[in-house]
Amino acid sequence: LVYGNFLETVTEIMPMYWMRAIGGTLYITGMLILVYNIIMTVSRAENKVTDELAEAPALQRVSKSRVAGEGWHTWLERKPVLLTIYATIAILIGGVVQIIPTIVVKSNIPTISSVQPYTPLELEGRDIYIREGCVGCHSQMVRPFRSEVERYGEYSKAGEYVYDHPFLWGSKRTGPDLHRVGGKYNDNWHFNHMYDPQSTSTGSIMPSYKWLIVGEGAKLDKSMTEKKMETMVSLGVPYTDEDIANAQTSMLEQGTQIEQNLYSDPDFAKSYEADKAAGGESFVEMRNREIVALIAYLQRLGTDIKVKEIINETAQN
């Protein structure tokens, strides 16, 4: 690839972003001038145009029944209520025939045995991902093109999204695709990237998300996790009653593991322990902050499918 790193692509097209901004500014300016011109034209008009009285000829009364030589469709078009009823019935029949089989026949839904539902913490992290609008700049769909496979990894499979409600394919890549980002970077990288994107990716235009890490709003709200899981069950996600009952314990265990992983960075350990000592009773442990849930979700993306490259070595004599 000419630009193996997606950030290089973003850097190269920055002049085009400026051109787009200038073009948009000119467009808005033109619209404002248009509105001003209309207002001034109307306000300075000397001769007011009076309404001209006009009368259309009376409509001829048409028989309610079919007239000689009139087709069924032409007659039905003269009956708007009846036409609407028949059209609605036809649409409903067509919809039922097409939609219901795809829902009730399980074989129509592609599944992959290695794809499992999100853990409770990953589910919360996914909601944060949606809330912060990450899907507006990042896609989660690696298309089966050579350029994308070489950059991001194995192309996406339909069965990988079976538990995504809603799916987050995205339609714009201001940033790179994230469907294979799980395991690509360690937890500290994601932590630092969300706190200061430029610290890990020089030239990045991504904004900082410090409120997920520090401040009163950084505490993860876990009060609705069980309800969310129950809702997912109604949509076909196979959470068991035991999974839902143990949601809080599961989140604490996974959050604690991520917190321990973050301690591998000496700078994090030093600053975190200092904040912990000064925080008092109001201090929120890292395992209970939103950033940990988001990291859990990002580290899960694309990891249900592991593609092993098989290299055939040819013996040389």
C-alpha positions as CSV (number, residue, x, y, z in Angstrom):
1,L,0.0,0.0,0.0
2,V,1.2,3.5,-0.8
3,Y,-0.2,4.6,2.6
4,G,0.1,1.6,4.9
5,N,-0.9,3.7,7.9
6,F,-4.4,5.2,7.7
7,L,-3.2,8.3,9.5
8,E,-0.9,9.0,6.5
9,T,-4.0,9.0,4.3
10,V,-5.7,11.5,6.6
11,T,-2.6,13.7,6.6
12,E,-2.5,13.7,2.8
13,I,-6.1,14.7,2.3
14,M,-6.0,17.6,4.9
15,P,-5.8,20.2,2.0
16,M,-9.0,18.7,0.6
17,Y,-10.7,19.2,4.0
18,W,-9.7,22.9,3.9
19,M,-11.1,23.1,0.3
20,R,-14.3,21.6,1.5
21,A,-14.6,24.1,4.4
22,I,-13.9,27.0,2.1
23,G,-16.5,25.7,-0.4
24,G,-19.1,25.3,2.3
25,T,-18.4,28.8,3.6
26,L,-18.9,30.3,0.1
27,Y,-22.2,28.3,-0.2
28,I,-23.5,29.6,3.1
29,T,-22.4,33.1,2.2
30,G,-24.3,32.9,-1.1
31,M,-27.4,31.7,0.6
32,L,-27.3,34.7,3.0
33,I,-26.8,37.1,0.1
34,L,-29.8,35.5,-1.6
35,V,-32.0,36.0,1.4
36,Y,-30.9,39.6,1.8
37,N,-31.5,40.2,-1.9
38,I,-35.1,38.8,-1.7
39,I,-35.9,40.9,1.4
40,M,-34.6,44.1,-0.2
41,T,-36.4,43.4,-3.5
42,V,-39.7,43.0,-1.7
43,S,-39.3,45.9,0.6
44,R,-38.4,48.4,-2.1
45,A,-41.1,47.4,-4.6
46,E,-43.1,50.4,-5.7
47,N,-46.0,48.9,-7.5
48,K,-47.7,46.1,-5.5
49,V,-49.2,43.4,-7.7
50,T,-52.8,42.7,-6.9
51,D,-54.2,39.2,-7.0
52,E,-55.9,38.4,-10.3
53,L,-59.3,36.8,-10.0
54,A,-59.5,33.6,-12.0
55,E,-62.1,31.0,-12.2
56,A,-61.7,27.4,-13.4
57,P,-64.4,25.7,-15.4
58,A,-66.7,23.4,-13.4
59,L,-65.7,19.8,-13.3
60,Q,-67.8,17.3,-15.1
61,R,-69.5,14.7,-12.9
62,V,-68.1,11.2,-13.6
63,S,-70.1,8.1,-13.0
64,K,-69.2,6.2,-9.8
65,S,-69.3,2.9,-11.8
66,R,-67.1,2.0,-14.7
67,V,-67.9,3.8,-18.0
68,A,-67.8,2.2,-21.4
69,G,-64.2,1.5,-22.5
70,E,-62.7,2.3,-19.1
71,G,-60.2,-0.2,-17.7
72,W,-60.2,-1.5,-14.1
73,H,-57.0,0.3,-13.2
74,T,-58.3,3.6,-14.6
75,W,-61.5,3.2,-12.7
76,L,-59.6,2.3,-9.5
77,E,-57.5,5.5,-9.7
78,R,-60.7,7.5,-9.4
79,K,-61.3,5.8,-6.0
80,P,-58.4,7.0,-3.8
81,V,-59.7,5.4,-0.6
82,L,-60.3,2.0,-2.3
83,L,-56.9,2.3,-4.2
84,T,-55.1,3.0,-0.9
85,I,-56.7,0.0,0.8
86,Y,-55.9,-2.4,-2.0
87,A,-52.3,-1.1,-2.3
88,T,-51.8,-1.5,1.4
89,I,-53.1,-5.1,1.3
90,A,-50.7,-5.9,-1.6
91,I,-47.7,-4.3,0.2
92,L,-48.5,-6.2,3.4
93,I,-48.7,-9.5,1.6
94,G,-45.4,-8.9,-0.2
95,G,-43.8,-7.8,3.1
96,V,-45.0,-10.9,5.0
97,V,-43.8,-13.3,2.3
98,Q,-40.3,-11.8,2.2
99,I,-39.7,-10.8,5.8
100,I,-41.3,-13.5,8.0
101,P,-39.3,-16.4,6.6
102,T,-36.0,-14.6,7.2
103,I,-36.9,-14.1,10.8
104,V,-38.4,-17.5,11.8
105,V,-36.1,-19.8,9.8
106,K,-32.9,-19.9,11.8
107,S,-30.9,-21.3,8.9
108,N,-31.3,-17.9,7.1
109,I,-29.2,-16.3,9.9
110,P,-25.5,-16.9,9.3
111,T,-23.8,-18.0,12.5
112,I,-20.2,-18.8,13.4
113,S,-19.5,-21.2,16.3
114,S,-16.6,-19.1,17.6
115,V,-18.7,-15.9,17.8
116,Q,-20.0,-15.3,21.3
117,P,-22.2,-12.6,22.8
118,Y,-20.5,-9.6,24.4
119,T,-19.6,-9.7,28.1
120,P,-21.6,-7.3,30.3
121,L,-18.6,-4.9,30.4
122,E,-18.1,-5.1,26.7
123,L,-21.8,-4.4,26.2
124,E,-21.6,-1.3,28.3
125,G,-18.5,-0.2,26.4
126,R,-20.4,-0.7,23.1
127,D,-23.1,1.7,24.4
128,I,-20.4,4.3,25.2
129,Y,-19.0,3.8,21.7
130,I,-22.4,4.6,20.3
131,R,-23.1,7.4,22.7
132,E,-19.8,9.2,21.8
133,G,-20.6,9.0,18.1
134,C,-17.5,6.9,17.3
135,V,-19.4,5.2,14.4
136,G,-19.6,8.6,12.7
137,C,-15.8,8.5,11.9
138,H,-15.0,4.8,12.2
139,S,-16.5,1.9,10.2
140,Q,-16.6,-1.8,11.4
141,M,-16.7,-3.5,8.0
142,V,-13.5,-4.7,6.3
143,R,-14.6,-5.2,2.7
144,P,-13.2,-8.2,0.7
145,F,-10.8,-6.0,-1.3
146,R,-7.0,-6.6,-1.4
147,S,-6.2,-3.0,-0.2
148,E,-8.5,-3.4,2.9
149,V,-7.4,-6.9,3.8
150,E,-3.7,-5.9,3.6
151,R,-4.4,-2.9,5.8
152,Y,-6.8,-4.2,8.4
153,G,-6.7,-8.0,8.2
154,E,-9.3,-10.7,7.3
155,Y,-12.4,-9.3,5.7
156,S,-15.6,-9.2,7.8
157,K,-18.1,-12.1,7.8
158,A,-21.9,-11.7,8.2
159,G,-21.9,-14.1,11.1
160,E,-19.7,-11.8,13.2
161,Y,-22.6,-9.3,13.5
162,V,-25.3,-11.7,14.6
163,Y,-25.3,-10.3,18.2
164,D,-24.9,-6.7,17.2
165,H,-28.0,-4.7,17.9
166,P,-27.7,-2.3,16.1
167,F,-24.8,-3.1,13.8
168,L,-22.1,-0.5,13.6
169,W,-20.9,-0.9,10.0
170,G,-20.6,2.8,9.5
171,S,-20.5,4.7,6.3
172,K,-17.6,7.1,6.7
173,R,-13.9,6.7,7.5
174,T,-12.5,9.8,8.9
175,G,-10.5,7.4,11.0
176,P,-9.5,3.8,10.3
177,D,-11.8,0.8,10.3
178,L,-11.9,-0.8,13.8
179,H,-13.4,-4.2,13.1
180,R,-10.0,-5.9,13.6
181,V,-8.6,-3.6,16.2
182,G,-9.0,-6.0,19.1
183,G,-5.6,-7.1,20.3
184,K,-3.7,-4.9,17.9
185,Y,-2.7,-2.5,20.7
186,N,-2.4,-3.0,24.4
187,D,-4.8,-1.5,27.0
188,N,-2.4,1.3,27.8
189,W,-2.3,2.4,24.1
190,H,-6.1,2.7,24.1
191,F,-6.1,4.5,27.4
192,N,-3.5,7.1,26.2
193,H,-5.2,7.4,22.8
194,M,-8.5,8.3,24.3
195,Y,-6.9,10.8,26.7
196,D,-4.7,12.4,24.1
197,P,-4.9,11.0,20.5
198,Q,-1.9,13.0,19.4
199,S,0.3,11.3,22.0
200,T,-0.1,7.9,20.2
201,S,-0.9,9.0,16.7
202,T,1.0,12.2,15.6
203,G,-1.1,14.3,13.3
204,S,-4.4,12.7,14.4
205,I,-7.5,14.9,14.1
206,M,-9.4,12.9,16.6
207,P,-10.6,14.9,19.6
208,S,-9.8,14.0,23.2
209,Y,-12.2,12.0,25.3
210,K,-10.9,12.9,28.8
211,W,-14.3,12.8,30.4
212,L,-14.3,9.0,30.1
213,I,-11.2,8.9,32.3
214,V,-11.4,11.9,34.8
215,G,-14.1,13.9,36.4
216,E,-17.4,13.0,38.0
217,G,-18.9,11.8,34.7
218,A,-16.3,9.1,34.3
219,K,-18.0,6.7,36.7
220,L,-19.6,3.8,34.7
221,D,-23.3,3.5,35.4
222,K,-23.9,-0.2,35.9
223,S,-27.5,0.0,37.2
224,M,-29.1,-0.9,33.8
225,T,-26.8,-3.6,32.7
226,E,-29.1,-6.5,33.6
227,K,-32.0,-4.8,31.8
228,K,-29.9,-4.3,28.7
229,M,-29.0,-8.0,28.7
230,E,-32.6,-8.9,29.1
231,T,-33.4,-6.7,26.1
232,M,-30.7,-8.4,24.1
233,V,-32.2,-11.8,25.0
234,S,-35.5,-10.6,23.5
235,L,-33.6,-9.8,20.3
236,G,-32.1,-13.3,20.1
237,V,-28.8,-12.9,22.0
238,P,-28.3,-16.2,24.0
239,Y,-27.6,-14.8,27.5
240,T,-28.6,-17.2,30.2
241,D,-30.3,-16.4,33.5
242,E,-27.0,-17.1,35.1
243,D,-25.1,-14.7,32.8
244,I,-27.6,-11.9,33.8
245,A,-27.5,-12.7,37.5
246,N,-23.7,-12.6,37.5
247,A,-23.4,-9.5,35.4
248,Q,-22.0,-7.2,38.2
249,T,-19.4,-9.8,39.2
250,S,-18.4,-10.3,35.6
251,M,-17.9,-6.6,35.0
252,L,-15.9,-6.2,38.2
253,E,-13.6,-9.1,37.3
254,Q,-13.0,-7.9,33.7
255,G,-12.6,-4.3,34.8
256,T,-10.1,-5.3,37.5
257,Q,-8.0,-7.2,34.9
258,I,-7.9,-4.2,32.6
259,E,-6.9,-2.0,35.5
260,Q,-4.0,-4.4,36.3
261,N,-3.0,-4.3,32.7
262,L,-2.8,-0.5,32.8
263,Y,-0.4,-0.7,35.7
264,S,2.3,-2.0,33.3
265,D,2.8,1.7,32.4
266,P,4.9,3.3,35.2
267,D,3.6,6.8,34.4
268,F,0.0,5.5,34.8
269,A,0.8,3.7,38.0
270,K,2.4,6.8,39.5
271,S,-0.3,9.3,38.6
272,Y,-3.1,6.9,39.4
273,E,-1.8,6.1,42.9
274,A,-1.3,9.8,43.5
275,D,-4.9,10.6,42.5
276,K,-6.0,7.6,44.6
277,A,-4.3,8.9,47.7
278,A,-5.7,12.4,47.3
279,G,-9.2,11.4,46.2
280,G,-10.5,10.2,49.5
281,E,-13.9,8.5,49.7
282,S,-15.1,10.1,46.5
283,F,-12.4,8.4,44.5
284,V,-13.6,6.2,41.7
285,E,-11.4,3.2,41.0
286,M,-10.3,2.8,37.4
287,R,-12.1,-0.5,37.1
288,N,-15.4,1.4,37.6
289,R,-14.8,4.1,35.0
290,E,-16.2,4.3,31.5
291,I,-12.8,4.2,29.8
292,V,-12.3,0.6,31.0
293,A,-15.6,-0.5,29.5
294,L,-14.7,1.1,26.2
295,I,-11.3,-0.6,26.2
296,A,-13.0,-3.9,26.9
297,Y,-15.2,-3.4,23.9
298,L,-12.4,-2.3,21.6
299,Q,-10.2,-5.2,22.6
300,R,-13.0,-7.6,21.7
301,L,-13.6,-6.3,18.2
302,G,-12.7,-8.9,15.5
303,T,-11.2,-11.4,17.9
304,D,-13.9,-14.1,17.6
305,I,-12.4,-15.1,14.3
306,K,-8.7,-15.9,14.2
307,V,-7.3,-16.5,10.7
308,K,-4.0,-18.4,10.6
309,E,-1.8,-17.9,7.7
310,I,-0.3,-21.1,6.4
311,I,3.1,-20.7,4.8
312,N,4.3,-23.4,2.5
313,E,8.0,-23.8,2.6
314,T,9.6,-25.1,-0.5
315,A,12.7,-27.2,0.0
316,Q,15.6,-26.1,-2.0
317,N,18.2,-28.6,-3.2
